[in-house]
């Protein structure tokens, strides 16, 4: 019960803060008000996020196939050894 109360309180605080601290439009947020000094930085951050997600999602399966169960456990995959392809 305490978890649900904390979750509702957290979401309420985030919604209230987002309404009170609004500083522009959604379109301005999406395109950064067309004021980006180094677009390469955005590309590097995007690429790093993609590789991070790919390694997190694919790492467990690779560890399972290669016979390294510790890779599976450390990557957070929920596939078990009994589900080996």
C-alpha positions in Angstrom: 0.0 0.0 0.0 2.9 2.4 0.8 4.4 1.8 -2.7 1.2 2.8 -4.4 0.9 6.0 -2.3 4.5 6.9 -3.0 4.0 6.3 -6.7 0.9 8.5 -6.9 2.6 11.2 -4.9 5.6 11.1 -7.2 3.5 11.3 -10.3 1.5 14.2 -8.8 4.6 16.1 -8.0 6.1 15.6 -11.5 2.8 16.7 -13.1 2.5 19.8 -10.9 6.2 20.8 -11.5 5.8 20.3 -15.3 2.8 22.5 -15.4 4.3 25.2 -13.2 7.7 25.3 -14.9 6.6 25.2 -18.5 8.9 27.3 -20.6 7.9 27.0 -24.2 6.2 24.9 -26.7 6.5 21.2 -27.5 7.7 22.0 -31.0 10.5 24.2 -29.5 11.5 21.3 -27.2 11.6 18.8 -30.1 13.9 20.9 -32.3 15.7 22.6 -29.4 14.4 26.0 -30.6 16.8 25.4 -33.6 19.7 26.5 -31.4 22.1 23.6 -31.4 25.8 24.5 -31.5 27.2 21.1 -32.2 24.8 18.7 -34.0 27.6 16.0 -33.8 27.1 15.9 -30.0 23.5 14.9 -30.5 24.5 12.2 -33.0 27.0 10.8 -30.6 24.5 10.7 -27.8 21.9 9.1 -29.9 24.4 6.4 -31.2 25.5 5.7 -27.6 21.9 5.3 -26.5 21.2 2.9 -29.4 24.3 0.8 -28.6 23.5 0.7 -24.9 20.0 -0.5 -25.6 21.2 -3.1 -28.1 23.8 -4.5 -25.7 21.3 -4.6 -22.8 18.7 -6.4 -24.9 21.0 -8.7 -26.8 23.6 -9.4 -24.3 21.7 -12.0 -22.3 20.9 -14.0 -25.4 24.5 -14.0 -26.6 25.7 -15.1 -23.1 23.1 -17.9 -23.2 24.1 -19.1 -26.6 27.9 -18.8 -26.0 27.6 -20.8 -22.7 28.4 -17.9 -20.4 25.5 -17.8 -17.9 27.1 -14.9 -15.9 26.7 -12.7 -19.0 23.0 -13.5 -19.0 22.6 -12.7 -15.4 24.6 -9.5 -15.5 22.8 -8.1 -18.5 19.4 -8.4 -16.9 17.9 -10.8 -19.3 15.0 -13.0 -18.0 15.6 -15.9 -20.4 16.4 -19.1 -18.5 18.8 -21.9 -19.4 15.9 -24.2 -20.0 14.8 -21.9 -22.9 18.1 -22.4 -24.8 17.4 -22.2 -28.5 
